[in-house]
Amino acid sequence: MNMDCVCGAGCVKDSATILKQIKNKYPACVHCKNPKLKKFKPLKDQIEFKRLNENFGLCICGKRHLDVVMAHILKIMIQEGIRDENSTLRNTCTPLITPAYPTKSPPYLMENSMVILTDKITKNCADKIINEIPEVKGILYGDIRETVGLKDSDSKPNVYKLLAGCDMRCDVVFTPYGELCIYRNQAEIHVEFSKPVSPKVEILKTFLDKYKNPSILDCTCGPGTLGITCLKAGAKRVVFNDIWYPAIKMTLLNLQVNGYDTDSFDVNTGLIGSGENFQVYCQDIKKLEESLQEKFDICIIDTFPGVDTENFINSVKGFCKEVIVIS
């Protein structure tokens, strides 16, 4: 499988490269300025905004404070008539940093380090932002309150619309077994925000600690975060599955990014990929028992918020010793 992004701009890097660079990526240098912009006050009323230099806050190191980048985006939106003059930084858009790494203070961004999501924009405005603001690598049209993906076999899929640039993002996920780098084509995969401690991983660890080298079924794997965590924890076998094919493509990519070689297969077979101690499927959960014909120590069910998990549990409890519902 090709580990490069479809945009061909080198968006995808292996986890070792990312983790080596990330800790020094977002802090300010000695010359960086914090303009101390106010998030709930219109730009036109902020003297701090008017004092920004002709490079719009760009430091000699090539970085700009996140708030300055957001102000630049808002300025263009106001010029294009997308937002009015009383708009604030808080209601401009949702910034999705890449690689996303928890920091104690707002980051200073470099080129191609953010995808933005907004429910109010035009194609012309998106193109202008991409052309004029180097930190923005992609612009998505959609509502952050609407979950992206496929909830179950009876639902219709929901995706965001990529208006300009590239939507490939990376999140750094902290686990007790090491840090993971998880990529997402953000138009097709649900948004999650990096945290110093992942609540989902903490729940998973309490079950993993009960077994020595367990077998795992991650039956709603999304981009593969929890299943890869299990591999890092020493699981003897992990089966990844998701009914949403874009999620499975990201799982295969994330396995490779985090050091697991994969072979790819025909999507029509249900089995999409495999490695030394894992397999990747794209199937309705109701068909998994027949396809797999094996028993598992732990099954992970991580559905979207508000989804009734009863059907999921009933589909796997016959061939899984324990079922963890994480949401």
N, C-alpha and C positions, 0 to 999 in steps of 0.2 A: 504493500500500500504506500502511495506517495505521501510523505509527511509534510509536504509544502501546502500552503493555502492556495485555493483556486485563483486568488488574485495575483499570485506569482511574485509577491513583494517580500517574501521571506517572513511572513507573520508567525509561522510555527517554528519553534525551537525546542530542543529536547530539555527535559526538566533540569538536568545538571547545569546547562548554560544559563537558563533563567534564574535558578536559585543562586548561582554565583554572582549574578549582576544585580539582583533585585534589591538587596538591602541598601545599596548606595544609589538607587535610582531616583527616589523621590524627595530626599532631604534637600533643603536649601543650601546653596554654597554661601560663602562669606559675603558675596555681592548681591545675592537675591534679596528683593524687597517684598514685604507683605504690605499691600496697599490698605489693608483693614477695611475692605468694602463691607457694607451692611447688607445682609441677605434679604431683609424685609422692607428695604427702603428703595424707592425708584432711583434708577441711575441718574436721572436728570437732577436729582436733589442731593447728590453725593459729591462733595468737593473732592474727595479722595479719587473718584473716577476721573474728574476733570484734570487732575494733576498727573495722570499717567503720561509717560514720555511718548515720543513719536513712534516708538516701536511697540507701543501698547503694553508696557510692562515687561518686555522681553529682557532677561538678564544676559550678560556677556557669556554666561555658561550655557546659554541656549534653553533655559527653563523659564516657565512662567507659573505663578501661583494659580491653583485651580480656580479661585474666585475671579481672577483676571481673565482667564480663558472663558469662563462662563459669562462674564460681562461683555467680552468681545462677541460671543455668540448672540447674546441678547441685543447688542447694538445693531447687528446685522438683521435680526428678526424685526426690530423696530423699524429700521430703514425699509424693509421689504413689506411692512404692513402686517406682519404675522402677529406681533405683540404691540400693545399700545405703550405710550410714554410713561405710564404709571406702573408698568410691569417691573417685577423684582427678580433678583437672582433665584429666589426660591421657586418661582413658577416658570422658569425658563425652559428647562428640560431635565431629564434624568441622566446624569453623567455616569458612564460605565467604564471605569479605569481598566486598562490592560497593560501589563499584567496587574491584576488586582491583588494588593498586598496590604494587610491592616497596618495603618500607621497611627501614631499618637496625635499627629497634627495634619492639617490639609496638605496634600502633596504638591510639589512643584513639577510640572509636566514638561516632557520633551515631545518631539515630533512623533505622530502616530501612536499616541498613548491613551486615546479615549474614543469610545463609541458613544453617541448620544441617542436617546430615545425620547420622542415627543409625540403628542397627539395633535399638534397644531403646527403644520409646516407645509410648504410647497416644494415641488421639485426644483424650481429656480432658486429658492432660498437655500435649499440643501446644497446645491452645486456651488453657490457662492460661499457658504461656510467651509466646504471642503477645500475650495481654491484659496481662501484667504486665511484660514486658521490651521496652521500646520499640526497642532496637537490632535485635531479631530481626524480619525481615520475612517469613520463610517457614520451614517445617519439613518436611523430607523424611524419609521412612522408607525405608531401604535400606542396603546394604553397600557401603562405599567400595571394597572389593576387587573388586566386580562392575561391569564396564564397562557404561555405559548406551548404548543404540543398537542398530544392526543390523550385525553383523560382515560378512556377505555374504548372497547370495540363498538360501543353503542353511541359514541360521541363523534362530533365533527372536529377536525383539527383546526387549530388557530395559529396563525403565524403573524409576525410583524412584516412590514414592507421595507425592504432596503432601498432607500431613495438615492443614496450616493456613497461612493467609497466601498470599504470592506467591513463586514461585521464580525470577523473572527476575533474572539477575545480569549484571554487566559485568566483563570483565577488560581491563586496559590492557596491550597487547602492544608491546614495543619492537622496532623494526626499523631498519635503516640508512637507511630511506626515510621515516621519521616514525613517530610512535606511532599505534597503532590502538586502537579501542574495540570489543571483541567481546562481544556479548550472547549469553546462553544461557538458555533455559528449562531449568533444571538438572535437572528430573525426567526430561527426554527427551534431553539432550545430555551427553556424557561430561565429567567434571570434569578441568580442567587448572589448574595453579597458576602465577600470574604470576611471571616471573623477570626480573632486570635484563637478561639476554641470553638469547634463546630459542635453544636448540640446533637446533631445526627450521629456524628462519629463517637461522641461520648456515650450515647445510648447503645450503639453497636458494640463498643468495647466491653460493656458489661456482659454481653452474651458471648463474645469471643473469648473472654477470660475463663469461661466455664469449660472450654474444650481445648484439647491439644491437637493442632492441625485439623480443624473441622472442614467438612465439605459444605459449600455455600451455594445457594440459589439466590441470585439478585434478580428477582423477576420483574422489577420495574426500574431498570438500572439507570435510565436517563443517560447522561454522558459518561457514566461509569465510576463515579467518585467512590461510592461505598464498596463496590466489588473490588476495585483496585486497592482500597484500604485493606480489605480482607487478604488479598494476595501479599501485601506488604507485611501483614500480621502473621503470615506463615500458613494460611489455609492450604490444605493439600489439593483442593480443587474448587474452582469458582465457575459457575455458569451464569453468564450475563444474559438478560433478555429484556426486550422492550418492544412494544407493538408499534412504536413510532420510529420509522426507519432513519430519519435524520439523527435521532438520538444514538442509534446503533453505529452510524458512521462516526459520530464523535467518540463513542466508546472505543472503537478500533483505533482511532487516532490517538486517544489518550493512553491506551495501553502501550502503544509504541513510544509516545513522548516520555512515559515513565519507565521505559526500559524493558518492556515485554514484547518480544518478537511475535508477530501474528501472520497467519496465512489467511487469505480471503477466499470465499466461496460464492456460489451463485445465490442471489437473494431469493430465488424461487424455491430453494431447498429448505428454507427456514434457518439452517445453520449458515451463519454469515462469516464466521472466522473462528480460528482456534490457535492455541499456543501450547506450550509444554504442559500446563496444568489448568487450562481454562478453555471454555468455548463461549461463543457469542451467537445468540439467536435473535431473530426478529419474528415473534409469534404472538398470537393471542394467548393469554395466560391459561385459558381453558384447554389448550392443546398441548401444554408443556408436559404433563404427566405421560401422555402417550408417546411424545417425541423422545423424551429423555430416558424413560424406563429405568430409573435408578432412585435411590434414597439420598436425602440430604440431612445434615445435622441442623442447619439453620436456613430459613428462608427470610429474605429481606423484602418487605413491601413498603415502598416509599412513594406514595401517591401524591397527587396535587391536593391542596387544601380543599376541604369540603366534599371530597369524593368518598362515597360509601365503600368501605373495604371488605364488606361481608363476602361478596362474590370472589374477590381475590383470595381471601383466606380459605374459603370452601374449595377453591380450585387447587390449592397446594397442600392442605393439611394432611392429605392421605399419603404423601410421600416425603414430608418434611417433619423432622422431630420437633423443632420449635419454629414458630413464626413470629417475626418481629415486625410490628407495624410502626413505621417512622414517618412522621409528617409534620 
